[in-house]
Every structure is written in C-alpha cells, then in structure tokens.
Amino acid sequence: MKPKTEEFLNLLLWSADMLARPTFRNLTGSYEDWAYRNGLLRQTYRLEQQQLIERDIQSPNDRLYRLSEQGRLRVLGGRDPEQRWGRPWDGQWRMVLYDIPNGQNAQRERLRRYLRNRSFGYLQNSVWITPDPLEEEKQILGDGQINVESLILLEARPCAGESDAEIVTGAWDFEQINHRYARHLKVLEEWPASTPKNEASSRMLLRWAELERKAWIKAVSNDPLLPERILPSNYLGQKSWNRRIAVLRKAGRQLRKFNVPQLMTT
C-alpha cells in the first residue's frame, strides 16, 4: 500500500475520540474541488473496494466514512493489541519441532518464515513455541503425509520446575521488543501539541504522524502480543499502547480544529 494511503488511513484513525470505530468527515464548501484535485475520490473508492473503509449506511447522502474492522487492523499493524493481550490461555504450550534435511534448505526457510510471521518464539534449534492452539497448522498438515521424524506438533507443559516466565524469556527477545517500544514512547512525547495554523506547522504535524506510525508498526510487528498472564513484568507494550491512545485522542481533536484538506495537501 502506498505511503499516502497509509497516511490517509492513519488520519481516519486519528479523527476518532476512541480507537474502536473511527470516523472521518469533510464538511468544507470546496470539498468537491479539493477532492478532485487530490485524487481523494479515487482513493476512497479504492479503499472501499478493498473493504478498508465503509460509508455510513444510515447517512447515505452524507460524506461520512469510517474505517472498517479490516482497515482498523491494518492501521494498528495487523492485530488488535487489547484483544491479543486479553485472550484466555489454558496454560498449555504448543510446540513445533522439525528436522528437515540439509538438502531441503528452501523448505526449512519457508517454515521458519511462516513461524516468525505467526509470532512463534524461537526456543531452541528447530524448536518453536506459542501459547495459542495450532488449528491452522493442523489444517495445513492434515491433508499431507505425516512424517514425525521431520515435523511434529506437540502440546506440553513444563515438568522439571521451568517457569512460564523463563520459557517466555528464552523464546522471545523482549529486550529488543522493549527497546522498540521505548523508541515509540519517545516519539509520542515529541507530539507537536499546538493546533496547526499555517503550512509549516501542518507539515510538522504530518512529519510527526509519519514517524509515530512507523515507530508503532516497527514495535508491534516484532511483538508476539502474548496473553497478559505471561507477559514479562518489565514489558513496555501496554504502556506504549495506552500512551498512544491518549496522544491520538488529543491529536484527533487537534486535527478537527484545523482545515483537514489543507493539512492533507501541505
């Protein structure tokens, strides 16, 4: 997705008092001219086709759009942090163990890439772990030939005194995760709090918005977003998220006091 499109979706998120069902509205008299010049009509059409935004069906004659659930997740980085932290955990760890021959390096790398993208933790050589059920993985393997010497999925609990905290620390690099959240918190504190009144100040706000979005995506994309009961005690993800909600609420109010078309075209 193009950076300007990501920026537009981010502004939709800003414009809400809450991060749940954001809305965005333009009520200026020159809306049509402005929208035509800047390709916004084409952009909103494409986003509707991609089901990233939706028009309010209760206001068919009004220009009232909101992010769809799919669009909201896109702006948040693909996952809802509160939903992920709040999910229940049954205390069972799910493990993927594999021993793929050296001659099948491409298959091994595809499997590793899949596990990383699914936020599995790297516990030991060829041993990956997650607290979540392996429903999708079981479906993927269900139609294929099973070779337990090459790949096996297990559900397990520690039985020699190992704590869940030790498993989490061993499987995920929370030092790096916290470093990225610390960077995001620093960007949040650099928010230009005054309402933009000219081109220079609007550009400053947009530059900050881009930095904030990139810092958030970089942090959250590296985070497994584990259930709350097994998060490390020094974990910064929830602090960063709560601070982000507070700052974006203020930024949304700041945005609505300004001429939005002017802000987006500077």
FIVOTI-28930 format. One record per atom (N, C-alpha, C, O): residue in one letter; x, y, z. Coordinates in steps of 0.02 Angstrom, whole numbers, padded with zeros to 5 digits, always signed. Example, Ala and Ser with C-alpha at 12.3 -4.5 7.8 and 13.67 -1.06 7.14 Angstrom:
// FIVOTI-28930
a+00660-00284+00390
a+00615-00225+00390
a+00660-00165+00390
a+00712-00166+00423
s+00642-00112+00354
s+00684-00053+00357
s+00645+00002+00394
s+00670+00057+00402
END
This chain:
// FIVOTI-28930
m+00042-00059+00000
m+00000+00000+00000
m+00044+00062+00000
m+00095+00064+00034
k+00025+00113-00039
k+00065+00173-00045
k+00066+00212+00021
k+00018+00211+00060
p+00123+00249+00033
p+00128+00287+00096
p+00071+00337+00106
p+00047+00345+00162
k+00049+00371+00052
k-00005+00420+00061
k-00071+00386+00081
k-00111+00414+00118
t-00081+00325+00056
t-00141+00289+00075
t-00137+00269+00148
t-00186+00275+00185
e-00078+00245+00170
e-00069+00229+00241
e-00080+00291+00284
e-00110+00287+00338
e-00056+00348+00260
e-00065+00411+00296
e-00139+00429+00302
e-00162+00451+00355
f-00175+00419+00247
f-00247+00434+00248
f-00284+00390+00298
f-00326+00414+00336
l-00268+00326+00299
l-00300+00280+00346
l-00281+00300+00418
l-00323+00296+00463
n-00220+00321+00427
n-00199+00342+00494
n-00237+00404+00516
n-00255+00409+00575
l-00250+00450+00470
l-00289+00510+00487
l-00361+00491+00505
l-00392+00523+00547
l-00387+00441+00472
l-00454+00416+00490
l-00454+00392+00562
l-00501+00405+00600
l-00401+00357+00580
l-00396+00332+00649
l-00391+00390+00698
l-00424+00389+00751
w-00351+00440+00681
w-00343+00499+00724
w-00409+00533+00739
w-00422+00555+00795
s-00452+00536+00688
s-00509+00580+00693
s-00562+00555+00741
s-00613+00588+00751
a-00551+00497+00771
a-00600+00471+00819
a-00582+00491+00890
a-00524+00502+00906
d-00633+00496+00933
d-00620+00505+01003
d-00596+00440+01035
d-00560+00440+01085
m-00615+00384+01004
m-00594+00318+01027
m-00560+00283+00968
m-00571+00302+00911
l-00520+00232+00983
l-00487+00195+00929
l-00529+00137+00905
l-00505+00097+00865
a-00591+00132+00927
a-00632+00073+00910
a-00665+00080+00842
a-00653+00038+00798
r-00707+00130+00832
r-00744+00138+00769
r-00734+00208+00742
r-00779+00249+00745
p-00674+00223+00716
p-00659+00291+00697
p-00697+00316+00636
p-00714+00277+00591
t-00712+00380+00635
t-00745+00412+00579
t-00705+00472+00556
t-00664+00499+00593
f-00718+00493+00494
f-00682+00549+00465
f-00731+00587+00421
f-00768+00556+00383
r-00732+00653+00426
r-00783+00691+00391
r-00754+00756+00363
r-00714+00790+00397
n-00774+00774+00302
n-00756+00838+00272
n-00820+00875+00257
n-00863+00851+00221
l-00827+00935+00286
l-00888+00974+00276
l-00873+01042+00246
l-00914+01088+00252
t-00815+01050+00215
t-00798+01115+00186
t-00836+01125+00121
t-00852+01078+00085
g-00850+01189+00106
g-00888+01204+00046
g-00852+01186-00018
g-00884+01173-00069
s-00785+01185-00016
s-00747+01170-00077
s-00725+01098-00080
s-00675+01081-00113
y-00760+01055-00046
y-00739+00985-00041
y-00730+00953-00110
y-00679+00921-00122
e-00780+00961-00155
e-00776+00926-00219
e-00715+00947-00259
e-00680+00905-00287
d-00702+01013-00261
d-00643+01036-00298
d-00579+01009-00267
d-00534+00986-00302
w-00576+01013-00201
w-00516+00988-00167
w-00507+00913-00177
w-00452+00890-00191
a-00561+00876-00169
a-00557+00803-00176
a-00536+00783-00247
a-00497+00737-00256
y-00564+00819-00296
y-00547+00803-00366
y-00473+00817-00379
y-00439+00776-00410
r-00448+00875-00356
r-00379+00894-00369
r-00330+00845-00338
r-00277+00832-00366
n-00347+00817-00281
n-00300+00775-00244
n-00315+00700-00250
n-00285+00659-00215
g-00361+00682-00294
g-00374+00612-00307
g-00407+00576-00249
g-00405+00515-00245
l-00438+00614-00203
l-00467+00582-00144
l-00527+00538-00163
l-00537+00485-00132
l-00566+00560-00212
l-00623+00519-00232
l-00602+00451-00258
l-00632+00400-00242
r-00548+00451-00298
r-00522+00387-00322
r-00495+00346-00265
r-00503+00285-00262
q-00461+00380-00219
q-00431+00345-00162
q-00484+00314-00117
q-00478+00256-00098
t-00536+00352-00102
t-00589+00324-00060
t-00625+00266-00095
t-00645+00218-00063
y-00632+00272-00161
y-00664+00217-00198
y-00621+00153-00193
y-00647+00099-00180
r-00556+00161-00202
r-00512+00102-00198
r-00513+00072-00128
r-00515+00011-00120
l-00513+00115-00077
l-00515+00090-00009
l-00581+00055+00007
l-00582+00006+00044
e-00635+00080-00021
e-00699+00046-00013
e-00698-00022-00046
e-00722-00072-00018
q-00669-00025-00107
q-00664-00089-00143
q-00622-00140-00104
q-00635-00200-00106
q-00571-00115-00070
q-00528-00159-00030
q-00557-00173+00039
q-00528-00209+00079
q-00616-00144+00053
q-00651-00154+00116
q-00611-00128+00176
q-00615-00156+00231
l-00571-00075+00164
l-00533-00044+00218
l-00571+00014+00249
l-00559+00031+00307
i-00617+00045+00212
i-00662+00095+00239
i-00733+00078+00217
i-00743+00039+00170
e-00781+00107+00252
e-00851+00094+00235
e-00891+00158+00247
e-00876+00197+00292
r-00942+00167+00205
r-00986+00225+00213
r-01040+00209+00263
r-01064+00152+00266
d-01059+00259+00300
d-01112+00250+00350
d-01179+00241+00314
d-01203+00288+00282
i-01208+00181+00318
i-01270+00167+00281
i-01329+00207+00310
i-01381+00213+00277
q-01322+00233+00370
q-01375+00274+00399
q-01373+00346+00374
q-01420+00384+00386
s-01320+00364+00339
s-01314+00432+00311
s-01294+00426+00237
s-01239+00447+00219
p-01337+00397+00195
p-01318+00384+00125
p-01303+00447+00085
p-01266+00443+00036
n-01331+00503+00104
n-01320+00565+00066
n-01265+00608+00095
n-01254+00664+00072
d-01231+00583+00146
d-01179+00622+00179
d-01112+00589+00166
d-01107+00529+00155
r-01059+00631+00169
r-00992+00605+00160
r-00965+00582+00227
r-00922+00615+00257
l-00989+00527+00251
l-00968+00502+00316
l-00939+00432+00306
l-00974+00385+00290
y-00874+00428+00316
y-00840+00364+00309
y-00810+00344+00376
y-00799+00386+00420
r-00798+00280+00383
r-00763+00257+00442
r-00720+00198+00421
r-00733+00164+00371
l-00669+00186+00461
l-00628+00127+00449
l-00670+00064+00461
l-00707+00060+00511
s-00665+00016+00417
s-00694-00049+00430
s-00650-00084+00482
s-00597-00060+00500
e-00673-00140+00507
e-00632-00178+00555
e-00567-00199+00522
e-00514-00197+00554
q-00570-00218+00458
q-00510-00236+00422
q-00462-00177+00415
q-00402-00184+00423
g-00491-00118+00401
g-00450-00058+00396
g-00419-00038+00462
g-00361-00017+00465
r-00457-00045+00516
r-00431-00028+00582
r-00372-00073+00599
r-00322-00049+00625
l-00379-00137+00585
l-00323-00183+00600
l-00263-00167+00557
l-00206-00174+00579
r-00275-00145+00495
r-00220-00127+00451
r-00179-00069+00482
r-00118-00071+00482
v-00214-00019+00507
v-00179+00039+00536
v-00144+00019+00601
v-00090+00046+00616
l-00172-00027+00639
l-00143-00047+00702
l-00083-00093+00694
l-00048-00108+00742
g-00072-00117+00632
g-00016-00162+00620
g-00037-00233+00608
g+00006-00278+00610
g-00101-00245+00596
g-00124-00312+00579
g-00158-00349+00635
g-00193-00399+00623
r-00149-00326+00697
r-00180-00360+00755
r-00204-00308+00805
r-00177-00253+00809
d-00255-00326+00842
d-00282-00282+00894
d-00245-00299+00959
d-00256-00353+00987
p-00202-00255+00985
p-00163-00272+01044
p-00206-00290+01105
p-00191-00339+01139
e-00259-00252+01117
e-00300-00266+01176
e-00333-00335+01171
e-00338-00371+01220
q-00356-00352+01111
q-00386-00417+01101
q-00335-00473+01111
q-00350-00525+01141
r-00274-00462+01087
r-00223-00513+01094
r-00201-00521+01166
r-00194-00577+01191
w-00190-00466+01201
w-00170-00471+01272
w-00225-00502+01314
w-00211-00537+01363
g-00287-00488+01296
g-00344-00510+01337
g-00368-00580+01323
g-00413-00604+01356
r-00339-00614+01274
r-00364-00681+01257
r-00347-00730+01313
r-00295-00723+01346
p-00389-00779+01324
p-00375-00828+01377
p-00319-00875+01357
p-00304-00885+01298
w-00287-00904+01407
w-00234-00954+01395
w-00245-01012+01442
w-00256-01003+01502
d-00242-01072+01415
d-00257-01132+01454
d-00196-01160+01490
d-00200-01213+01521
g-00139-01126+01486
g-00079-01150+01520
g-00038-01200+01480
g+00014-01223+01504
q-00061-01218+01421
q-00025-01266+01380
q+00017-01230+01327
q-00006-01182+01296
w+00078-01254+01318
w+00121-01228+01265
w+00115-01274+01204
w+00111-01335+01210
r+00113-01242+01145
r+00112-01281+01083
r+00180-01275+01051
r+00208-01220+01045
m+00207-01332+01029
m+00275-01333+01003
m+00276-01362+00933
m+00240-01408+00916
v+00319-01332+00892
v+00333-01358+00825
v+00406-01381+00825
v+00451-01340+00835
l+00416-01445+00815
l+00483-01473+00812
l+00495-01501+00742
l+00453-01537+00715
y+00552-01485+00713
y+00565-01510+00646
y+00639-01527+00638
y+00682-01500+00672
d+00652-01571+00591
d+00720-01591+00572
d+00719-01603+00497
d+00712-01659+00473
i+00727-01548+00460
i+00724-01550+00387
i+00794-01560+00359
i+00839-01521+00377
p+00806-01609+00317
p+00873-01623+00290
p+00904-01563+00257
p+00870-01519+00232
n+00971-01560+00258
n+01007-01504+00231
n+00993-01492+00157
n+00997-01435+00134
g+00975-01543+00121
g+00961-01535+00050
g+00895-01500+00036
g+00879-01485-00021
q+00856-01487+00089
q+00791-01454+00081
q+00791-01386+00116
q+00746-01370+00155
n+00842-01347+00102
n+00851-01282+00135
n+00794-01235+00122
n+00773-01197+00166
a+00767-01235+00060
a+00713-01190+00043
a+00651-01206+00085
a+00617-01160+00108
q+00636-01269+00095
q+00578-01288+00136
q+00588-01268+00209
q+00542-01244+00242
r+00650-01277+00233
r+00664-01257+00301
r+00654-01182+00311
r+00625-01160+00360
e+00679-01143+00262
e+00673-01071+00268
e+00600-01049+00263
e+00580-01002+00298
r+00560-01081+00221
r+00489-01064+00217
r+00454-01078+00283
r+00412-01038+00305
l+00472-01133+00315
l+00441-01150+00379
l+00461-01099+00432
l+00419-01077+00470
r+00525-01081+00434
r+00547-01031+00482
r+00513-00964+00471
r+00491-00931+00518
r+00507-00944+00408
r+00474-00880+00393
r+00402-00882+00414
r+00376-00833+00440
y+00368-00938+00402
y+00298-00945+00423
y+00292-00938+00499
y+00249-00903+00524
l+00336-00972+00536
l+00333-00970+00609
l+00348-00900+00636
l+00316-00878+00683
r+00397-00866+00607
r+00412-00798+00628
r+00352-00752+00615
r+00334-00711+00658
n+00322-00758+00556
n+00264-00716+00539
n+00205-00730+00584
n+00162-00686+00593
r+00201-00789+00611
r+00146-00807+00657
r+00164-00794+00730
r+00128-00813+00775
s+00221-00760+00741
s+00243-00739+00808
s+00261-00797+00854
s+00256-00790+00915
f+00281-00854+00825
f+00307-00908+00867
f+00373-00886+00898
f+00410-00845+00869
g+00388-00912+00956
g+00451-00899+00989
g+00502-00951+00970
g+00485-01010+00962
y+00565-00930+00964
y+00620-00975+00946
y+00653-00999+01010
y+00692-00962+01040
l+00637-01060+01031
l+00659-01085+01096
l+00728-01117+01091
l+00773-01100+01130
q+00736-01162+01044
q+00800-01196+01032
q+00804-01211+00958
q+00758-01197+00920
n+00862-01240+00937
n+00868-01259+00867
n+00810-01302+00846
n+00798-01356+00873
s+00773-01278+00796
s+00717-01316+00767
s+00661-01328+00816
s+00620-01374+00806
v+00657-01289+00869
v+00602-01294+00918
v+00570-01225+00925
v+00602-01178+00951
w+00508-01219+00903
w+00471-01155+00906
w+00409-01165+00949
w+00382-01220+00953
i+00387-01111+00981
i+00336-01118+01033
i+00286-01061+01029
i+00303-01005+01009
t+00224-01075+01049
t+00171-01025+01052
t+00121-01045+01106
t+00113-01104+01120
p+00087-00997+01138
p+00035-01015+01186
p-00032-01029+01152
p-00079-01050+01186
d-00037-01019+01087
d-00101-01023+01052
d-00111-01092+01020
d-00063-01124+00999
p-00174-01115+01016
p-00189-01178+00982
p-00165-01177+00910
p-00163-01125+00877
l-00146-01235+00885
l-00117-01241+00818
l-00170-01263+00767
l-00158-01309+00727
e-00228-01231+00769
e-00283-01252+00725
e-00264-01244+00651
e-00275-01290+00611
e-00236-01186+00634
e-00218-01175+00563
e-00163-01223+00541
e-00165-01250+00486
e-00115-01234+00585
e-00060-01279+00567
e-00084-01350+00558
e-00061-01386+00514
k-00132-01372+00600
k-00159-01439+00593
k-00197-01446+00528
k-00195-01499+00496
q-00232-01394+00507
q-00268-01396+00443
q-00219-01400+00384
q-00230-01436+00336
i-00164-01361+00389
i-00114-01362+00336
i-00084-01432+00328
i-00074-01455+00272
l-00070-01465+00384
l-00038-01530+00382
l-00087-01588+00374
l-00067-01644+00358
g-00150-01574+00385
g-00200-01628+00386
g-00206-01668+00322
g-00218-01728+00324
d-00197-01635+00265
d-00205-01669+00201
d-00140-01698+00175
d-00139-01732+00123
g-00085-01686+00210
g-00020-01710+00186
g+00001-01774+00221
g-00030-01797+00269
q+00055-01802+00196
q+00083-01862+00227
q+00121-01844+00290
q+00163-01799+00288
i+00108-01877+00344
i+00140-01861+00408
i+00205-01899+00415
i+00207-01960+00406
n+00259-01863+00430
n+00324-01893+00444
n+00349-01863+00509
n+00378-01808+00509
v+00338-01898+00564
v+00355-01871+00630
v+00430-01862+00639
v+00451-01827+00685
e+00471-01893+00596
e+00543-01883+00602
e+00564-01816+00573
e+00619-01792+00588
s+00521-01786+00532
s+00538-01721+00501
s+00501-01663+00535
s+00529-01609+00542
l+00439-01675+00555
l+00399-01621+00584
l+00345-01649+00630
l+00310-01696+00612
i+00340-01620+00689
i+00289-01643+00736
i+00264-01583+00776
i+00302-01538+00793
l+00199-01583+00790
l+00168-01531+00831
l+00149-01562+00898
l+00121-01617+00901
l+00165-01527+00953
l+00153-01553+01019
l+00119-01501+01063
l+00128-01441+01054
e+00079-01526+01111
e+00054-01484+01165
e+00088-01507+01229
e+00092-01567+01242
a+00114-01460+01269
a+00156-01480+01325
a+00151-01431+01383
a+00130-01374+01375
r+00171-01456+01441
r+00180-01414+01500
r+00250-01429+01528
r+00274-01485+01523
p+00283-01379+01557
p+00348-01393+01588
p+00340-01439+01647
p+00290-01435+01683
c+00389-01484+01657
c+00381-01534+01710
c+00444-01541+01753
c+00447-01586+01795
a+00493-01497+01745
a+00554-01502+01784
a+00569-01436+01820
a+00626-01419+01833
g+00515-01400+01837
g+00524-01338+01875
g+00532-01276+01833
g+00539-01221+01861
e+00530-01283+01767
e+00536-01224+01724
e+00473-01181+01730
e+00418-01207+01729
s+00482-01116+01738
s+00425-01071+01743
s+00405-01045+01675
s+00444-01045+01628
d+00343-01024+01670
d+00320-00994+01607
d+00360-00931+01591
d+00374-00917+01533
a+00378-00893+01643
a+00418-00833+01632
a+00485-00850+01601
a+00509-00814+01557
e+00516-00904+01623
e+00581-00924+01594
e+00572-00946+01522
e+00616-00933+01480
i+00517-00979+01507
i+00504-01000+01438
i+00495-00939+01393
i+00522-00937+01338
v+00457-00891+01417
v+00445-00829+01378
v+00511-00793+01365
v+00525-00772+01309
t+00552-00787+01416
t+00616-00752+01409
t+00662-00788+01360
t+00699-00756+01323
g+00660-00855+01361
g+00703-00893+01316
g+00679-00893+01244
g+00720-00901+01199
a+00614-00885+01234
a+00586-00893+01166
a+00581-00828+01127
a+00584-00829+01066
w+00574-00771+01162
w+00565-00707+01128
w+00616-00657+01155
w+00634-00659+01214
d+00639-00613+01112
d+00689-00563+01131
d+00653-00500+01156
d+00644-00452+01119
f+00632-00501+01219
f+00595-00445+01246
f+00640-00384+01260
f+00614-00329+01269
e+00704-00393+01262
e+00748-00335+01268
e+00743-00292+01204
e+00737-00231+01208
q+00744-00325+01147
q+00736-00288+01084
q+00665-00260+01078
q+00656-00204+01055
i+00615-00300+01097
i+00545-00277+01093
i+00536-00214+01135
i+00506-00166+01112
n+00561-00214+01196
n+00556-00156+01240
n+00594-00096+01212
n+00572-00039+01218
h+00651-00109+01181
h+00689-00055+01150
h+00648-00019+01097
h+00649+00043+01093
r+00612-00057+01057
r+00571-00026+01005
r+00511+00011+01034
r+00492+00064+01009
y+00482-00016+01086
y+00427+00021+01119
y+00452+00084+01153
y+00417+00134+01154
a+00512+00082+01180
a+00541+00142+01210
a+00551+00196+01158
a+00539+00255+01170
r+00571+00175+01098
r+00578+00223+01044
r+00510+00253+01025
r+00505+00313+01013
h+00459+00211+01024
h+00392+00236+01008
h+00368+00285+01061
h+00338+00336+01045
l+00380+00269+01124
l+00360+00315+01178
l+00395+00382+01171
l+00366+00435+01185
k+00458+00381+01150
k+00495+00443+01140
k+00463+00485+01085
k+00457+00546+01091
v+00443+00452+01030
v+00410+00487+00975
v+00344+00517+00999
v+00328+00574+00981
l+00306+00481+01039
l+00243+00507+01065
l+00254+00571+01105
l+00213+00617+01101
e+00308+00574+01143
e+00321+00633+01183
e+00342+00692+01140
e+00343+00749+01164
e+00360+00680+01078
e+00380+00734+01032
e+00320+00761+00993
e+00330+00800+00946
w+00260+00740+01010
w+00200+00763+00976
w+00194+00839+00979
w+00198+00868+01033
p+00185+00873+00921
p+00176+00946+00921
p+00106+00964+00944
p+00058+00957+00907
a+00100+00986+01006
a+00035+00991+01039
a-00007+01050+01015
a-00068+01049+01024
s+00023+01100+00986
s-00016+01159+00965
s-00052+01146+00899
s-00026+01111+00856
t-00113+01173+00892
t-00152+01165+00831
t-00117+01198+00772
t-00098+01256+00777
p-00109+01163+00715
p-00076+01193+00657
p-00114+01255+00633
p-00175+01255+00628
k-00077+01308+00618
k-00108+01370+00595
k-00081+01392+00527
k-00107+01439+00498
n-00030+01358+00502
n-00001+01376+00437
n+00031+01314+00406
n+00031+01260+00435
e+00059+01323+00347
e+00088+01267+00310
e+00145+01235+00348
e+00151+01174+00351
a+00188+01276+00378
a+00246+01249+00414
a+00225+01205+00472
a+00252+01150+00482
s+00177+01229+00511
s+00156+01189+00569
s+00117+01127+00549
s+00119+01077+00584
s+00080+01130+00493
s+00044+01071+00469
s+00093+01018+00444
s+00082+00959+00454
r+00147+01041+00411
r+00198+00994+00389
r+00232+00961+00449
r+00248+00901+00447
m+00242+00999+00501
m+00272+00971+00562
m+00228+00916+00591
m+00253+00864+00612
l+00163+00928+00592
l+00117+00878+00619
l+00117+00816+00576
l+00116+00760+00602
l+00118+00824+00510
l+00118+00765+00465
l+00183+00726+00471
l+00182+00665+00470
r+00239+00761+00479
r+00303+00726+00488
r+00302+00686+00552
r+00325+00629+00555
w+00275+00716+00605
w+00269+00679+00668
w+00224+00618+00660
w+00239+00565+00685
a+00168+00626+00624
a+00122+00571+00614
a+00156+00513+00579
a+00145+00455+00597
e+00197+00528+00529
e+00232+00476+00493
e+00282+00440+00539
e+00287+00379+00538
l+00319+00478+00579
l+00367+00448+00625
l+00332+00405+00677
l+00355+00351+00693
e+00276+00430+00703
e+00239+00392+00754
e+00213+00327+00726
e+00219+00274+00757
r+00184+00330+00666
r+00157+00269+00635
r+00212+00218+00623
r+00204+00158+00637
k+00269+00240+00596
k+00324+00194+00582
k+00352+00164+00646
k+00367+00104+00649
a+00358+00205+00698
a+00384+00180+00762
a+00337+00128+00792
a+00359+00078+00819
w+00272+00141+00788
w+00223+00094+00815
w+00224+00028+00776
w+00227-00025+00806
i+00223+00032+00710
i+00223-00029+00669
i+00286-00069+00681
i+00283-00131+00685
k+00342-00036+00685
k+00405-00072+00697
k+00404-00108+00764
k+00429-00164+00770
a+00375-00076+00815
a+00372-00106+00881
a+00323-00164+00883
a+00340-00219+00905
v+00262-00153+00860
v+00210-00203+00868
v+00221-00263+00823
v+00201-00319+00839
s+00252-00252+00764
s+00263-00308+00718
s+00314-00357+00746
s+00317-00415+00724
n+00355-00335+00793
n+00405-00379+00823
n+00382-00411+00888
n+00419-00449+00920
d+00320-00396+00908
d+00294-00416+00973
d+00245-00474+00964
d+00198-00469+00924
p+00254-00529+01001
p+00206-00584+00996
p+00138-00568+01027
p+00090-00606+01017
l+00133-00513+01065
l+00071-00494+01098
l+00043-00554+01137
l-00013-00577+01124
l+00081-00577+01183
l+00064-00635+01223
l+00004-00621+01269
l-00010-00563+01284
p-00031-00673+01291
p-00084-00662+01341
p-00055-00627+01403
p+00002-00639+01422
e-00095-00585+01434
e-00071-00542+01487
e-00039-00581+01545
e+00009-00557+01576
r-00065-00639+01559
r-00041-00675+01618
r+00031-00700+01611
r+00062-00719+01660
i+00058-00701+01550
i+00127-00723+01541
i+00172-00668+01513
i+00227-00682+01489
l+00149-00606+01514
l+00191-00551+01491
l+00247-00538+01543
l+00234-00543+01603
p+00307-00522+01521
p+00361-00504+01568
p+00342-00443+01610
p+00305-00400+01587
s+00367-00440+01671
s+00348-00386+01717
s+00373-00318+01693
s+00344-00267+01710
n+00427-00317+01653
n+00454-00253+01629
n+00432-00236+01558
n+00460-00192+01526
y+00382-00271+01534
y+00358-00263+01465
y+00329-00192+01454
y+00288-00169+01494
l+00349-00159+01399
l+00328-00091+01385
l+00270-00085+01335
l+00246-00030+01322
g+00248-00141+01308
g+00197-00138+01255
g+00133-00105+01277
g+00106-00062+01242
q+00107-00124+01335
q+00044-00096+01359
q+00051-00023+01377
q+00005+00016+01366
k+00108-00004+01405
k+00120+00067+01420
k+00120+00108+01356
k+00092+00162+01353
s+00153+00082+01305
s+00157+00117+01241
s+00088+00123+01209
s+00071+00175+01182
w+00049+00069+01212
w-00018+00069+01184
w-00064+00120+01219
w-00098+00159+01186
n-00064+00119+01285
n-00107+00165+01322
n-00087+00238+01310
n-00130+00281+01304
r-00022+00250+01306
r+00000+00318+01292
r-00019+00338+01221
r-00037+00395+01208
r-00016+00290+01176
r-00035+00305+01106
r-00109+00324+01102
r-00126+00372+01068
i-00152+00289+01136
i-00223+00305+01136
i-00233+00377+01161
i-00271+00415+01131
a-00200+00395+01216
a-00208+00461+01245
a-00184+00515+01196
a-00217+00566+01187
v-00126+00505+01165
v-00098+00555+01120
v-00140+00561+01057
v-00153+00616+01034
l-00162+00504+01029
l-00201+00508+00967
l-00270+00538+00978
l-00298+00569+00933
r-00298+00530+01038
r-00360+00565+01053
r-00349+00640+01050
r-00390+00677+01022
k-00295+00663+01080
k-00279+00735+01079
k-00264+00757+01007
k-00286+00811+00986
a-00228+00716+00970
a-00212+00734+00901
a-00275+00737+00858
a-00280+00778+00813
g-00323+00693+00872
g-00386+00694+00835
g-00424+00758+00847
g-00452+00788+00801
r-00427+00780+00910
r-00460+00843+00925
r-00423+00902+00893
r-00454+00949+00868
q-00357+00897+00893
q-00315+00947+00861
q-00329+00950+00786
q-00334+01003+00756
l-00336+00892+00756
l-00349+00887+00683
l-00416+00917+00665
l-00421+00952+00614
r-00467+00904+00706
r-00534+00928+00689
r-00540+01005+00696
r-00586+01035+00668
k-00495+01036+00734
k-00495+01108+00739
k-00464+01142+00679
k-00469+01203+00670
f-00430+01102+00639
f-00394+01129+00582
f-00431+01111+00518
f-00473+01067+00518
n-00414+01146+00463
n-00444+01130+00399
n-00410+01068+00372
n-00353+01070+00350
v-00446+01011+00373
v-00416+00947+00356
v-00389+00945+00285
v-00334+00921+00275
p-00426+00970+00234
p-00399+00969+00167
p-00332+01006+00162
p-00287+00983+00128
q-00326+01063+00197
q-00264+01100+00195
q-00208+01058+00226
q-00152+01057+00200
l-00223+01024+00281
l-00172+00983+00314
l-00148+00927+00268
l-00088+00914+00264
m-00194+00894+00233
m-00175+00837+00193
m-00142+00856+00127
m-00112+00813+00095
t-00146+00919+00106
t-00116+00939+00043
t-00051+00976+00053
t-00017+00991+00004
t-00033+00991+00115
t+00030+01027+00126
t+00089+00980+00123
t+00146+01002+00130
END
